[in-house]
Amino acid sequence: MRLLIPPYFIVSIVWGILRRLIKALFIEMLDEGVRPNMVTFTVLIDSLCKQLRLQEARELLDWMIDRGEHPNTVTYNTLIDAHCKQGSMKKVNALLDSMIQRGQHPNTITYNIMVNGLCRGGQLGKANDLLSKMEERGCTPNVVIFNTLISLFSKNKATSEVVKFLCIMAVKNLSPDTTTFSIVLSLLSNLKDKKCQELLNLVPTFPAKEHLGK
């Protein structure tokens, strides 16, 4: 009788062997005096994050810092993204503090990751507050961040917040794109006629621009 081995079991074994080989190669690099740089560490941290080995990824970050390497925004964004996806927002805040203390400035990608993480966890208020904190830290929100907020608040039928974000965009002279329009149209289509008209009356006017196809 032929013994059938599940494919996932084979993949697990192969991946386990590869992990040991990678670790052995890394140790050999150190023994030979080859100094891993920031790029090497970031690649390894990204690999650990993809395997959901987040504690090991954080430990590698600490070891990287102890060895005198300076993690950059990409390194921190990798870790922040992985922790957001797991809902570990306390760890995210600790990473953000570490990032700022080490002179690395969070960018729009960092904040978009965090906004998504907070909203996925139902922390819409904190996601809203993050928009103000981001600006206080000198990072200007772009249309992608507003789209994220508008989308997540519209799913919760928070029409007043959607209008607020659109008004902020108008004040900042930030034009909506096709994604913005799609989100708002989807929200309008789910409202009753009266509510729909009320929302339309509150939507600000944006400068004329050809949005479609851009």
For each residue, the residues with C-beta under 8 A, 3 or more apart:
1:
2:
3:
4:
5: 9 10
6: 9 10
7: 10 11
8: 11 12
9: 5 6 12 13
10: 5 6 7 13 14
11: 7 8 14 15
12: 8 9 15 16
13: 9 10 16 17
14: 10 11 17 18
15: 11 12 18 19
16: 12 13 19 20
17: 13 14 20 21
18: 14 15 21 22
19: 15 16 22 23 51
20: 16 17 23 24
21: 17 18 24 25
22: 18 19 25 26 44 47
23: 19 20 26 27
24: 20 21 27 28
25: 21 22 28 29
26: 22 23 29 30 36 44
27: 23 24 30 31
28: 24 25 31 32
29: 25 26 32 34 36
30: 26 27 33 34 36
31: 27 28
32: 28 29
33: 30
34: 29 30
35: 67
36: 26 29 30 40 41 44 69
37: 40 41 69
38: 41 42 64 69 70 71 72 75
39: 42 43
40: 36 37 43 44
41: 36 37 38 44 45 60 61 64 69 71 75
42: 38 39 45 46 71 72 74 75 78
43: 39 40 46 47
44: 22 26 36 40 41 47 48 60
45: 41 42 48 49 57 60 61 64 75 78 79
46: 42 43 49 50 78
47: 22 43 44 50 51
48: 44 45 51 53 54 56 57 60
49: 45 46 52 53 54 57 78 79 81 82
50: 46 47 82
51: 19 47 48
52: 49 82 86
53: 48 49 56 57
54: 48 49 57 58 79 82 83 86 88 91
55: 58 59
56: 48 53 59 60
57: 45 48 49 53 54 60 61 79 82
58: 54 55 61 62 79 91
59: 55 56 62 63
60: 41 44 45 48 56 57 63 64
61: 41 45 57 58 64 65 71 75 79
62: 58 59 65 66
63: 59 60 66 67
64: 38 41 45 60 61 67 69 71 75
65: 61 62 68 69 70 71 102
66: 62 63
67: 35 63 64
68: 65
69: 36 37 38 41 64 65
70: 38 65 102
71: 38 41 42 61 64 65 75 76 99 102 104
72: 38 42 75 76 104
73: 76 77 99 104 105 106 107 109 110
74: 42 77 78
75: 38 41 42 45 61 64 71 72 78 79
76: 71 72 73 79 80 95 96 98 99 104 106 110
77: 73 74 80 81 107 109 110 113
78: 42 45 46 49 74 75 81 82
79: 45 49 54 57 58 61 75 76 82 83 95
80: 76 77 83 84 92 95 96 110 113 114
81: 49 77 78 84 85 113
82: 49 50 52 54 57 78 79 85 86
83: 54 79 80 86 88 89 91 92 95 117
84: 80 81 87 88 89 92 113 114 116 117 120
85: 81 82 117
86: 52 54 82 83
87: 84 117 120 121
88: 54 83 84 91 92
89: 83 84 92 93 117 118 121 123
90: 93 94
91: 54 58 83 88 94 95
92: 80 83 84 88 89 95 96 114 117
93: 89 90 96 97
94: 90 91 97 98
95: 76 79 80 83 91 92 98 99
96: 76 80 92 93 99 100 106 110 114
97: 93 94 100 101
98: 76 94 95 101 102
99: 71 73 76 95 96 102 104 106 110
100: 96 97 103 104 105 106 137
101: 97 98
102: 65 70 71 98 99
103: 100
104: 71 72 73 76 99 100
105: 73 100 137 138 139
106: 73 76 96 99 100 110 111 134 137 139
107: 73 77 110 111 139
108: 111 112 139 140 141 142 144 145
109: 73 77 112 113
110: 73 76 77 80 96 99 106 107 113 114
111: 106 107 108 114 115 130 134 139 141 145
112: 108 109 115 116 144 145 148
113: 77 80 81 84 109 110 116 117
114: 80 84 92 96 110 111 117 118 127 130
115: 111 112 118 119 127 130 131 145 148 149 152
116: 84 112 113 119 120 148 152
117: 83 84 85 87 89 92 113 114 120 121
118: 89 114 115 121 123 124 126 127 130
119: 115 116 122 123 124 127 148 149 152
120: 84 87 116 117
121: 87 89 117 118
122: 119
123: 89 118 119 126 127
124: 118 119 127 128 152 153 156 158 161
125: 128 129
126: 118 123 129 130
127: 114 115 118 119 123 124 130 131 149 152
128: 124 125 131 149 161
129: 125 126 132 133
130: 111 114 115 118 126 127 133 134
131: 115 127 128 134 135 141 145 149 168
132: 129 135 136
133: 129 130 136 137
134: 106 111 130 131 137 139 141 145
135: 131 132 138 139 140 141
136: 132 133
137: 100 105 106 133 134
138: 105 135
139: 105 106 107 108 111 134 135
140: 108 135 172
141: 108 111 131 134 135 145 146 172 174
142: 108 145 146 174
143: 146 147 169 174 175 176 177 179 180
144: 108 112 147 148
145: 108 111 112 115 131 134 141 142 148 149
146: 141 142 143 149 150 165 168 169 174 176 180
147: 143 144 150 151 177 179 180 183
148: 112 115 116 119 144 145 151 152
149: 115 119 127 128 131 145 146 152 153 161 165
150: 146 147 153 154 162 165 166 180 183 184
151: 147 148 154 155 183
152: 115 116 119 124 127 148 149 155 156
153: 124 149 150 156 158 161 162 165
154: 150 151 157 158 159 162 183 184 186 187
155: 151 152
156: 124 152 153
157: 154 187 190
158: 124 153 154 161 162
159: 154 162 163 187 191 195 199
160: 163 164
161: 124 128 149 153 158 164 165
162: 150 153 154 158 159 165 166 184 187 199
163: 159 160 166 167 199 202 203
164: 160 161 167 168
165: 146 149 150 153 161 162 168 169
166: 150 162 163 169 170 176 180 184 203 204
167: 163 164 170 171 204
168: 131 146 164 165 171 172
169: 143 146 165 166 172 174 175 176 180 204 206
170: 166 167 173 174 204 205 206
171: 167 168
172: 140 141 168 169
173: 170 207
174: 141 142 143 146 169 170
175: 143 169 206 207 209 211
176: 143 146 166 169 180 181 184 206 211
177: 143 147 180 181 211 214
178: 181 182 211 212 214
179: 143 147 182 183
180: 143 146 147 150 166 169 176 177 183 184
181: 176 177 178 184 185 211
182: 178 179 185 186
183: 147 150 151 154 179 180 186 187
184: 150 154 162 166 176 180 181 187 188 203
185: 181 182 188 189
186: 154 182 183 189 190
187: 154 157 159 162 183 184 190 191 199
188: 184 185 191 196 199 200
189: 185 186
190: 157 186 187
191: 159 187 188 195 196 199
192: 195 196
193: 196 197
194: 197 198
195: 159 191 192 198 199
196: 188 191 192 193 199 200
197: 193 194 200 201
198: 194 195 201 202
199: 159 162 163 187 188 191 195 196 202 203
200: 188 196 197 203
201: 197 198
202: 163 198 199
203: 163 166 184 199 200
204: 166 167 169 170
205: 170
206: 169 170 175 176 209
207: 173 175
208:
209: 175 206
210: 213 214
211: 175 176 177 178 181 214
212: 178
213: 210
214: 177 178 210 211
